[in-house]
Amino acid sequence: MDFEVGSILDGKVTGITKFGAFVQLPGGASGLVHISEIANAFVNDVNDFLTMGQSVQVKVISVNEAGKINLSIKQLQQPGFKAAPRQAQASVSRPMTARPEPRPSAEPYAGELHGPSADASFEDKLRHFMQESDSKMSGNKLYADRRSNNRRRK
């Protein structure tokens, strides 16, 4: 059976490796869902998202000359949707603990140590980052100079 790039198929997970999962497709063919094509979220372990024998819907993203079929589950998910690992989906909800209210800041970047506010423009955030970076770099340079001067005196 020939598989067209972009076609959506139902399959069954037949093998899980550290780099992805093998899916049995209709017609007896098998394809690979690479670990980067499993979910929109970071996938450290394929077993967190898929199980052996699980039915999945996949999209054919490429078929090479040797007949190897590359598949994707991620491309069928809604943009911005991040699938949670199986353990997180099946876990019992825990009561939320109270968090302290954040302190309101007077003016963005006016001597504050907490970083840029969410409504600041990109240029303001970049300027703040550069100032903070320059300050840290000069502090590190002074520290390194003092250490090297102390070693020379001994």
N, C-alpha and C positions, 0 to 999 in steps of 0.2 A: 504494500500500500504506500503510495506517495503522499508525503505530508507537505502541505504548503506553508510557507512562512506566514505567520499571522493567524493561522487557524487555531481555534480553541477546542480542546479535547478533554474528555474525562479519562483519568487513568488511576492506577493503583500503585502505591509506593511499594517497591519490591526490594529495595536495598538502600541502606543509609551508610554513608562514609563521612569522614571528617571534612571533605570538600563539597558535599552535596548529597543528593538523593536520586536514585534511579527509579523511573516511573514506567510501568508497563502500559503501553498504549493499545488502542483497538487495532486488531490485525496482527497482534503478537510482537510488534516492534517495541523497543525500549529506548527511552531517552533520559538525559541527565538534566536535573535542575541544579545548577551550580549554587553554592551557598550564598552567593551575592544576589541570586534571583529568587530567594525563598520569601523574603519579607522586606518591607520598607524600613524596618528597624534593624539594628545591628544584630547579626546572628553569630554567636560565638560557638554554639553547639546545635547541629541540625536536629538532634533528638529533642530539643526544647520546643520545636515547631512542628515536627512531623513524626509519625510512628509507622512501623512496618504494617502493611495491609491497609493503610488509610486511603480512602478515595479522595482524589484531588482533581481540581480543574486546572489545566495548564495551557499555556500559549506557546506555540512553536515559534522560536525566535531565529533559528537557523538550522540548516541541514547541509553538512559538508559533502565533499565528493565521495568520502568513504562511507557515507550513509549514517554518520553519527548525528543524532538529533539533540539540539540544545533547546531546553524548555525554560519557561518562567512562570512562577506563581505570582510574583510581585507585580508584574505588569497587568494582571487582572484585578488588582486591588485598586480601590479609589485613591486618587492623589491625596496625599496628606494623611491617609489612613495608615496607622502603624499597628500591625498585628502583634499581639502580646504572646509571649511564650506559653506553651500548654500549661505549665505549672501556675503561671500567674492567672490564666483564665479559669482554672479549676480551684483556685484557692478560696478559702472562706474569707469574706470581707471582715476586716478588723476595724474596731472603732478608731475614729480619727482622734489624735491627741491634739490638745490645744497648742497653738503656736503663738509666740508673742507677736503683738502688733508691730509692724515696722515703724521706726521713727520717721516722721516727715522731715525732709531736708529743706533748708531755706532756699538755696539757689543751686542749680546744677553746677558742679565742679568748683564751687567757691570754697576751697579748702576741705572738701568732704573726702572721706577715705573710702567710701562705699562704691565708687564707680559711677558710671553714667546712668541717668534716669532713662526710663523706657521711652519717653516722648522727645528725647533729644535727637537732633539731626545727626546724620552720619558724620558730617564734618566736625560737629562738636565732640562726638564720641572719639573720632580719630585724633583730634587735637588733644583731648584729655589723655588718650593712650600714649601719644608721643611725649607729652610732658611727664607723665608718670614713668615712662620708659627711660627718658633722659635722666631723670632724677635717680632712678635705681642704678643706671649705668655709671653715673658719676660717683655715687656712693660706693659701688663695687670697685671702681678704679682707685678711689682714695684708700679703701681698705687694703687693696693689693699693693699699693705704693708704700703704705706704712709697714706692711709685713716684709716687703723686700728691703726697705731701709733698715729694719731691725735685724735682719739676717746679715746685712753687710757690716754692721757695727761689731758683731761678735767675732 
